[in-house]
Amino acid sequence: MAHDAPFLDQFEMVSARLPGVGTAWLDQLRSDALSRYETLGIPTPRTEAWKYTNLRRLARAGFVAAEAGDATDALAIPEGVTELDGAYVAVFVNGRYSASLSSLDNLPRNAEVGSLAAKIAEDPASLESQLGRLGDYSSLPMASLNTALMADGLYFRLADGVALDRPLHVVSIGQADEEPLSFHPRHLISLGDGSTATIVESHVGSGAYFSNGVSEIAVGQGAVLNHYKLQNEGPEAFHLSTNMVRLDDRAIYDGFVLQTGARLARNEIKAHLGERVECRLNGAYLGSNEQHIDNTTFIDHAAPNSSSREVYKGVLDQSARGVFQGKILVRKDSQKTDGHQLNKTLLLSPGTEIDTKPELEIYADDVKCSHGATTGELEEESLFYLRTRGIDRETARGMLVAAFIGEALDEIQTEAPRVAFQAIVNGWLDRRDQG
């Protein structure tokens, strides 16, 4: 059966200018990925993993590939990003590294942070065992498309025992003017054994654009990665992100995703856990108008004695739609697994919708796993309580929504990103109250 596979023409247009062309292993990686995408086609609701997210509008939008030099007139980081004083800053405009907007001076010894395209040009052999190696891409058409078209992204590597002394703020700016643009950033993040780092992402932009990103994240034995993401894309944007995370024994991963922007957004995380790992995949989403916001997670407990925690909370208003799909797999020999998953959503208007699908697949018998999902409106009793104390109804509603989302933000283990994300949430609530 023929499959609709838009964007194939982009490969023909840009393939000769992609970094590393002529490197045999990289050419083969791209070729295999392109063939896989051509075979699978763009996912449709007939695919179970995409049952609740329809990419029809994306496929018909007529995006053209962003080229090097597009949007180079960006002179400053726009509003809407996470404010992090004193952080290292790596900026990408339409998927390409911007040295003029970045600030990476005085990095610790044995810490590499910069452009993936530059690393490919400088030392492609060092990447052969890393790019495309952290997971199974056979059923991931959009990640395969990214692999075929990746032109740049973040290269981040810490040697064993290195501690990044300040957070790294990765700012991704989408900027399209007269015609809609697409770009496919590839982030490669590797923490050596016993190393520690905090990485914060901010995704913002203006105009009609499509960001199709992939992050490959390897956390070594005993390493700690705090990884927090703000998706605050422009209202005409499409944002798809696939995150492949591998956690070696005794690693700790604290992840949080706050989604507030884009016309359509999907953030997918696939985490593979070693032994005695602590994995936290938490998040919050705020949608209004006709936004569609999808959070899809898969946690693979591949070894015993590990724990995972997922708490996703959302608020939907007007005609917004949310999706939460979370699966925890506990393999046969993964005894003493502790997994918890929870999704809660507030629906503020009759036109909103949430599709939630928590799932456990357990093959071990000595485990402690739970999951749950609740959906509803604000409690009238709580509103009544506040109103009896002289608070008008709209202010009371805002207070209850803020408290609901605030509980999700409390899952963030690092203070500075937690405070910064709270400011983003407060701004969203203020705009909603004013609108």
RODO-2510 file (C-alpha; in nm, 4 decimals, decimal comma):
residues 435
     n   res          X          Y          Z
     1     m     0,0000     0,0000     0,0000
     2     a     0,1337     0,3441    -0,0925
     3     h     0,2031     0,5814     0,1937
     4     d     0,1928     0,9594     0,1883
     5     a     0,5520     1,0754     0,2488
     6     p     0,5835     1,4531     0,2138
     7     f     0,9253     1,6191     0,2483
     8     l     1,0998     1,3649     0,0232
     9     d     1,1650     1,6416    -0,2282
    10     q     1,3536     1,8317     0,0412
    11     f     1,6169     1,5597     0,0584
    12     e     1,6768     1,5877    -0,3146
    13     m     1,7183     1,9644    -0,2802
    14     v     1,9506     1,9773     0,0216
    15     s     2,1272     1,6389     0,0382
    16     a     2,4414     1,7578    -0,1399
    17     r     2,4854     2,0366     0,1180
    18     l     2,4256     1,8374     0,4356
    19     p     2,7247     1,8131     0,6723
    20     g     2,9417     1,5064     0,6361
    21     v     2,8387     1,4211     0,2806
    22     g     3,0889     1,1687     0,1464
    23     t     3,1422     1,0056     0,4860
    24     a     3,0415     0,6463     0,4141
    25     w     2,8783     0,5529     0,7443
    26     l     2,6860     0,8827     0,7620
    27     d     2,5686     0,8595     0,4007
    28     q     2,4436     0,5077     0,4751
    29     l     2,2695     0,6210     0,7956
    30     r     2,0859     0,8928     0,6047
    31     s     1,9999     0,6639     0,3145
    32     d     1,8578     0,3935     0,5411
    33     a     1,6555     0,6522     0,7327
    34     l     1,5149     0,8006     0,4143
    35     s     1,4118     0,4583     0,2872
    36     r     1,2481     0,3822     0,6201
    37     y     1,0525     0,7094     0,6122
    38     e     0,9487     0,6508     0,2524
    39     t     0,8205     0,3043     0,3469
    40     l     0,6398     0,4104     0,6646
    41     g     0,5103     0,7434     0,5373
    42     i     0,3887     1,0240     0,7564
    43     p     0,1938     0,8734     1,0491
    44     t    -0,1865     0,8828     1,0445
    45     p    -0,4501     0,8096     1,3097
    46     r    -0,4635     0,4554     1,1726
    47     t    -0,1258     0,4055     1,3445
    48     e    -0,1975     0,3224     1,7101
    49     a     0,0774     0,5486     1,8458
    50     w    -0,0705     0,8409     1,6488
    51     k    -0,4360     0,7566     1,6992
    52     y    -0,5130     1,0889     1,8668
    53     t    -0,2800     1,3208     1,6723
    54     n    -0,3528     1,3905     1,3059
    55     l    -0,0736     1,5383     1,0928
    56     r    -0,2946     1,6084     0,7911
    57     r    -0,2563     1,9874     0,8250
    58     l     0,1197     1,9496     0,8561
    59     a     0,1450     1,7363     0,5431
    60     r    -0,0489     1,9917     0,3383
    61     a     0,1182     2,3083     0,4650
    62     g     0,3794     2,3291     0,1869
    63     f     0,6879     2,3707     0,4022
    64     v     1,0211     2,4289     0,2291
    65     a     1,3572     2,3343     0,3762
    66     a     1,5292     2,6069     0,5755
    67     e     1,8755     2,6688     0,4338
    68     a     2,1886     2,7964     0,6001
    69     g     2,1583     3,1731     0,6025
    70     d     1,7819     3,1836     0,6529
    71     a     1,6894     3,4107     0,9456
    72     t     2,0498     3,5175     1,0042
    73     d     1,9194     3,8687     1,0661
    74     a     1,8023     3,7585     1,4123
    75     l     1,9911     4,0029     1,6311
    76     a     1,8581     3,9005     1,9706
    77     i     1,6846     3,6206     2,1528
    78     p     1,3089     3,6894     2,1370
    79     e     1,0660     3,7023     2,4262
    80     g     0,9038     3,3891     2,5604
    81     v     1,2173     3,1977     2,6588
    82     t     1,3059     3,0706     3,0022
    83     e     1,5044     3,3327     3,1956
    84     l     1,8199     3,1768     3,3428
    85     d     2,0763     3,4200     3,4774
    86     g     2,4391     3,3130     3,4467
    87     a     2,3746     3,0094     3,2284
    88     y     2,5823     2,8986     2,9331
    89     v     2,3757     2,9699     2,6211
    90     a     2,3667     2,7793     2,2905
    91     v     2,1307     2,9322     2,0331
    92     f     1,9928     2,7700     1,7190
    93     v     1,8023     2,9658     1,4541
    94     n     1,5908     2,7479     1,2246
    95     g     1,7868     2,4489     1,3468
    96     r     2,1347     2,5928     1,2888
    97     y     2,3855     2,7063     1,5468
    98     s     2,4250     3,0824     1,5902
    99     a     2,7663     3,1678     1,7332
   100     s     2,6802     3,5377     1,7572
   101     l     2,3841     3,4747     1,9902
   102     s     2,5519     3,2015     2,1949
   103     s     2,7695     3,2348     2,5042
   104     l     2,9866     2,9329     2,5809
   105     d     3,3017     3,0862     2,7276
   106     n     3,4886     2,9331     3,0220
   107     l     3,3433     2,5843     3,0001
   108     p     3,4939     2,3286     3,2383
   109     r     3,7808     2,1205     3,1106
   110     n     3,6669     1,8061     2,9261
   111     a     3,3266     1,9570     2,8487
   112     e     3,2378     1,9953     2,4806
   113     v     2,9393     2,2110     2,3873
   114     g     2,8645     2,3475     2,0435
   115     s     2,7433     2,2726     1,6939
   116     l     2,6852     1,9156     1,5780
   117     a     2,7547     2,0213     1,2191
   118     a     3,0936     2,1532     1,3267
   119     k     3,1697     1,8279     1,5092
   120     i     3,0768     1,6282     1,1977
   121     a     3,3120     1,8423     0,9900
   122     e     3,5925     1,8176     1,2461
   123     d     3,5786     1,4536     1,3572
   124     p     3,3027     1,2443     1,1954
   125     a     3,4604     0,9134     1,3021
   126     s     3,3968     0,9953     1,6696
   127     l     3,0222     1,0113     1,6045
   128     e     2,9783     0,6802     1,4228
   129     s     2,9007     0,4865     1,7409
   130     q     2,6601     0,7552     1,8674
   131     l     2,4368     0,8990     1,5962
   132     g     2,1285     0,6882     1,5481
   133     r     2,2463     0,4226     1,7955
   134     l     2,0422     0,4864     2,1116
   135     g     1,7204     0,3157     2,0162
   136     d     1,5050     0,1416     1,7601
   137     y     1,3893     0,3807     1,4871
   138     s     1,2095     0,1158     1,2811
   139     s     0,8634     0,2424     1,3787
   140     l     0,9489     0,6135     1,4057
   141     p     0,8912     0,7798     1,0676
   142     m     0,9364     1,1408     1,1822
   143     a     1,2593     1,0591     1,3653
   144     s     1,3734     0,8772     1,0513
   145     l     1,2958     1,1881     0,8456
   146     n     1,5059     1,3879     1,0906
   147     t     1,7970     1,1466     1,0484
   148     a     1,7833     1,1829     0,6705
   149     l     1,7687     1,5644     0,6801
   150     m     1,9634     1,6602     0,9954
   151     a     2,1853     1,9571     0,9237
   152     d     2,2844     2,0789     1,2714
   153     g     2,1975     2,0711     1,6385
   154     l     2,3607     2,0596     1,9790
   155     y     2,6705     1,8523     2,0449
   156     f     2,7178     1,8095     2,4209
   157     r     2,9683     1,5782     2,5835
   158     l     3,1005     1,5534     2,9379
   159     a     3,3931     1,3251     3,0174
   160     d     3,3801     1,0956     3,3195
   161     g     3,3466     1,2785     3,6485
   162     v     3,2954     1,6267     3,5004
   163     a     3,0402     1,8564     3,6635
   164     l     2,8961     2,1353     3,4499
   165     d     2,9188     2,4283     3,6899
   166     r     2,6261     2,6236     3,5410
   167     p     2,3094     2,5270     3,3547
   168     l     2,3253     2,5084     2,9773
   169     h     2,0387     2,6976     2,8157
   170     v     1,9617     2,5694     2,4652
   171     v     1,7473     2,8257     2,2815
   172     s     1,5801     2,7146     1,9582
   173     i     1,4324     2,9970     1,7504
   174     g     1,2019     2,9341     1,4575
   175     q     1,1733     3,2271     1,2194
   176     a     0,9763     3,2257     0,8954
   177     d     0,8683     3,5269     0,6906
   178     e     0,7184     3,4941     0,3456
   179     e     0,7126     3,1144     0,3108
   180     p     0,6702     2,8347     0,5649
   181     l     0,9992     2,6698     0,6616
   182     s     1,0915     2,3296     0,8023
   183     f     1,4046     2,2227     0,9876
   184     h     1,5207     1,9047     1,1593
   185     p     1,7584     1,9720     1,4515
   186     r     1,9533     1,6794     1,5952
   187     h     2,0837     1,7050     1,9527
   188     l     2,3483     1,4584     2,0689
   189     i     2,3971     1,4632     2,4467
   190     s     2,6398     1,2344     2,6290
   191     l     2,7312     1,2333     2,9980
   192     g     3,0270     1,0218     3,1068
   193     d     3,0238     0,8066     3,4184
   194     g     2,9794     1,0099     3,7352
   195     s     2,9248     1,3410     3,5553
   196     t     2,6475     1,5940     3,6275
   197     a     2,4698     1,8599     3,4238
   198     t     2,1567     2,0711     3,4001
   199     i     2,0209     2,1426     3,0516
   200     v     1,7246     2,3728     2,9899
   201     e     1,5625     2,4070     2,6482
   202     s     1,3484     2,6982     2,5258
   203     h     1,1645     2,6678     2,1933
   204     v     1,0195     2,9938     2,0612
   205     g     0,9581     3,1621     1,7287
   206     s     0,7379     3,3530     1,4861
   207     g     0,5727     3,2756     1,1532
   208     a     0,4761     2,9418     1,0015
   209     y     0,7469     2,6798     1,0543
   210     f     0,7880     2,3118     1,1330
   211     s     1,0471     2,1960     1,3849
   212     n     1,1050     1,8193     1,3700
   213     g     1,3687     1,7498     1,6326
   214     v     1,5433     1,4420     1,7703
   215     s     1,7506     1,4278     2,0881
   216     e     1,9735     1,1303     2,1639
   217     i     2,0663     1,1371     2,5321
   218     a     2,3121     0,8935     2,6937
   219     v     2,3630     0,9191     3,0708
   220     g     2,6552     0,7137     3,1987
   221     q     2,6860     0,5073     3,5138
   222     g     2,6193     0,7142     3,8249
   223     a     2,5723     1,0309     3,6190
   224     v     2,3005     1,2884     3,6863
   225     l     2,1157     1,4849     3,4192
   226     n     1,8523     1,7462     3,4991
   227     h     1,6743     1,8150     3,1705
   228     y     1,3945     2,0708     3,1466
   229     k     1,2158     2,1815     2,8311
   230     l     0,9851     2,4716     2,7487
   231     q     0,7888     2,4377     2,4250
   232     n     0,6574     2,7897     2,3649
   233     e     0,6601     2,7967     1,9847
   234     g     0,4746     3,0562     1,7791
   235     p     0,0992     3,0111     1,7214
   236     e     0,1457     2,9032     1,3565
   237     a     0,4211     2,6519     1,4304
   238     f     0,4273     2,2731     1,4274
   239     h     0,6584     2,1113     1,6823
   240     l     0,7447     1,7412     1,6793
   241     s     1,0175     1,6099     1,9089
   242     t     1,1485     1,2578     1,9662
   243     n     1,3764     1,2006     2,2652
   244     m     1,5739     0,8770     2,2938
   245     v     1,7137     0,8441     2,6478
   246     r     1,9467     0,5687     2,7704
   247     l     2,0250     0,5566     3,1423
   248     d     2,3097     0,3340     3,2516
   249     d     2,3244     0,1718     3,5962
   250     r     2,2727     0,4075     3,8939
   251     a     2,2065     0,7061     3,6676
   252     i     1,9565     0,9757     3,7641
   253     y     1,7445     1,1599     3,5083
   254     d     1,5103     1,4392     3,6161
   255     g     1,3041     1,5483     3,3171
   256     f     1,0243     1,8017     3,2865
   257     v     0,8413     1,9330     2,9786
   258     l     0,6225     2,2441     2,9841
   259     q     0,4163     2,2845     2,6664
   260     t     0,2319     2,6119     2,6054
   261     g     0,2875     2,6993     2,2386
   262     a     0,2514     2,5817     1,8780
   263     r    -0,0530     2,5082     1,6661
   264     l     0,0230     2,1375     1,6959
   265     a     0,2889     1,9876     1,9220
   266     r     0,3979     1,6378     2,0163
   267     n     0,6788     1,5600     2,2585
   268     e     0,7713     1,1919     2,2649
   269     i     1,0165     1,0379     2,5110
   270     k     1,1513     0,6831     2,4988
   271     a     1,3628     0,5958     2,8029
   272     h     1,5664     0,2771     2,8506
   273     l     1,6595     0,2144     3,2155
   274     g     1,9525     0,0190     3,3532
   275     e     1,9818    -0,1129     3,7093
   276     r     1,9197     0,1077     4,0156
   277     v     1,8199     0,4009     3,7964
   278     e     1,5987     0,6917     3,9059
   279     c     1,3972     0,8275     3,6144
   280     r     1,1479     1,1134     3,6429
   281     l     0,9500     1,2150     3,3361
   282     n     0,7117     1,4896     3,4440
   283     g     0,5335     1,7698     3,2673
   284     a     0,2600     2,0272     3,2312
   285     y     0,0628     2,1556     2,9331
   286     l    -0,1496     2,4667     2,8837
   287     g    -0,3657     2,4908     2,5726
   288     s    -0,6200     2,7367     2,4363
   289     n    -0,7885     2,8352     2,1103
   290     e    -0,7517     2,5323     1,8762
   291     q    -0,4119     2,4108     1,9970
   292     h    -0,3305     2,0406     1,9922
   293     i    -0,0721     1,9294     2,2511
   294     d     0,0471     1,5683     2,2707
   295     n     0,2731     1,4121     2,5355
   296     t     0,3734     1,0523     2,4619
   297     t     0,6136     0,8547     2,6832
   298     f     0,7564     0,5042     2,6987
   299     i     0,9678     0,3841     2,9915
   300     d     1,1476     0,0531     2,9465
   301     h     1,2520    -0,1010     3,2786
   302     a     1,5135    -0,3288     3,1255
   303     a     1,6934    -0,4158     3,4521
   304     p     1,5937    -0,4694     3,8172
   305     n     1,5826    -0,2299     4,1127
   306     s     1,4958     0,0883     3,9225
   307     s     1,2241     0,3478     3,9774
   308     s     1,0297     0,5754     3,7463
   309     r     0,7831     0,8538     3,8160
   310     e     0,5550     1,0358     3,5733
   311     v     0,3194     1,3171     3,6678
   312     y     0,1644     1,5181     3,3822
   313     k    -0,0930     1,7884     3,4516
   314     g    -0,2737     1,9972     3,1936
   315     v    -0,5189     2,2833     3,1557
   316     l    -0,7230     2,3176     2,8364
   317     d    -0,9454     2,6115     2,7416
   318     q    -1,1692     2,7130     2,4505
   319     s    -1,1307     2,4440     2,1779
   320     a    -0,7906     2,3050     2,2736
   321     r    -0,7161     1,9326     2,2651
   322     g    -0,4657     1,7404     2,4721
   323     v    -0,3189     1,3915     2,4425
   324     f    -0,1331     1,1886     2,7028
   325     q    -0,0058     0,8422     2,6153
   326     g     0,2192     0,6840     2,8738
   327     k     0,3457     0,3274     2,8773
   328     i     0,5635     0,1548     3,1348
   329     l     0,7219    -0,1772     3,0312
   330     v     0,8680    -0,4013     3,3031
   331     r     1,0711    -0,6853     3,1549
   332     k     1,0775    -1,0406     3,2907
   333     d     1,3963    -1,0081     3,4953
   334     s     1,3334    -0,6515     3,6150
   335     q     1,2337    -0,7409     3,9707
   336     k     1,1980    -0,4721     4,2398
   337     t     1,0771    -0,2183     3,9836
   338     d     0,8875     0,0802     4,1236
   339     g     0,6865     0,2680     3,8596
   340     h     0,4258     0,5394     3,9051
   341     q     0,2300     0,7247     3,6377
   342     l    -0,0422     0,9898     3,6715
   343     n    -0,2202     1,2232     3,4288
   344     k    -0,4633     1,4936     3,5445
   345     t    -0,6360     1,7457     3,3194
   346     l    -0,8606     2,0438     3,3876
   347     l    -1,1123     2,1294     3,1150
   348     l    -1,2173     2,4928     3,1418
   349     s    -1,4564     2,5092     2,8446
   350     p    -1,7163     2,2771     2,6877
   351     g    -1,5203     2,2635     2,3583
   352     t    -1,2017     2,1125     2,5050
   353     e    -1,0968     1,7483     2,4800
   354     i    -0,8350     1,5218     2,6382
   355     d    -0,7424     1,1738     2,5199
   356     t    -0,5481     0,9926     2,7897
   357     k    -0,4063     0,6426     2,7685
   358     p    -0,1955     0,5247     3,0644
   359     e    -0,0622     0,1730     3,0186
   360     l     0,1357    -0,0856     3,2160
   361     e     0,2940    -0,3964     3,0608
   362     i     0,4495    -0,6098     3,3346
   363     y     0,6323    -0,9409     3,3015
   364     a     0,7970    -0,9506     3,6466
   365     d     0,6129    -1,0514     3,9642
   366     d     0,7991    -0,8580     4,2365
   367     v     0,7129    -0,5011     4,1349
   368     k     0,5260    -0,1981     4,2622
   369     c     0,3560    -0,0149     3,9751
   370     s     0,0547     0,2146     3,9522
   371     h    -0,1109     0,4398     3,7000
   372     g    -0,4103     0,6676     3,6876
   373     a    -0,5848     0,9440     3,4969
   374     t    -0,8476     1,1992     3,5974
   375     t    -1,0265     1,4618     3,3928
   376     g    -1,2728     1,7227     3,5112
   377     e    -1,3719     2,0805     3,5718
   378     l    -1,2870     2,3068     3,8618
   379     e    -1,4622     2,2023     4,1796
   380     e    -1,7588     2,4212     4,2611
   381     e    -1,6995     2,3704     4,6327
   382     s    -1,3531     2,5239     4,6063
   383     l    -1,4861     2,8136     4,4008
   384     f    -1,7634     2,8702     4,6539
   385     y    -1,5126     2,8665     4,9405
   386     l    -1,3030     3,1407     4,7782
   387     r    -1,6060     3,3485     4,6818
   388     t    -1,7347     3,3481     5,0391
   389     r    -1,4117     3,5248     5,1268
   390     g    -1,4760     3,8136     4,8901
   391     i    -1,2914     3,6831     4,5831
   392     d    -1,4727     3,7227     4,2508
   393     r    -1,5390     3,4124     4,0413
   394     e    -1,2784     3,4740     3,7676
   395     t    -1,0031     3,5504     4,0182
   396     a    -1,0971     3,2402     4,2140
   397     r    -1,0826     3,0284     3,8968
   398     g    -0,7365     3,1667     3,8194
   399     m    -0,6126     3,0885     4,1697
   400     l    -0,7317     2,7287     4,1493
   401     v    -0,5785     2,6751     3,8050
   402     a    -0,2470     2,8241     3,9233
   403     a    -0,2437     2,5941     4,2268
   404     f    -0,3223     2,2905     4,0085
   405     i    -0,0331     2,3564     3,7683
   406     g     0,1912     2,4633     4,0549
   407     e     0,1716     2,1101     4,1928
   408     a     0,3143     1,9820     3,8643
   409     l     0,5966     2,2370     3,8673
   410     d     0,6884     2,1229     4,2177
   411     e     0,8126     1,8007     4,0565
   412     i     1,1114     1,9945     3,9122
   413     q     1,4068     1,9161     4,1362
   414     t     1,6182     2,2231     4,0459
   415     e     1,5099     2,5615     4,1793
   416     a     1,6141     2,8050     3,9043
   417     p     1,4284     2,6270     3,6194
   418     r     1,1297     2,5735     3,8478
   419     v     1,1046     2,9470     3,9186
   420     a     1,1557     3,0314     3,5507
   421     f     0,8845     2,7892     3,4381
   422     q     0,6474     2,9297     3,7003
   423     a     0,6920     3,2728     3,5417
   424     i     0,5941     3,1265     3,2020
   425     v     0,2838     2,9700     3,3550
   426     n     0,1917     3,2971     3,5292
   427     g     0,2187     3,4799     3,1964
   428     w    -0,0112     3,2281     3,0290
   429     l    -0,2676     3,2620     3,3064
   430     d    -0,2543     3,6421     3,2894
   431     r    -0,3138     3,6383     2,9121
   432     r    -0,6029     3,3997     2,9565
   433     d    -0,7627     3,6198     3,2217
   434     q    -0,7204     3,9290     3,0033
   435     g    -0,8492     3,7524     2,6916
***
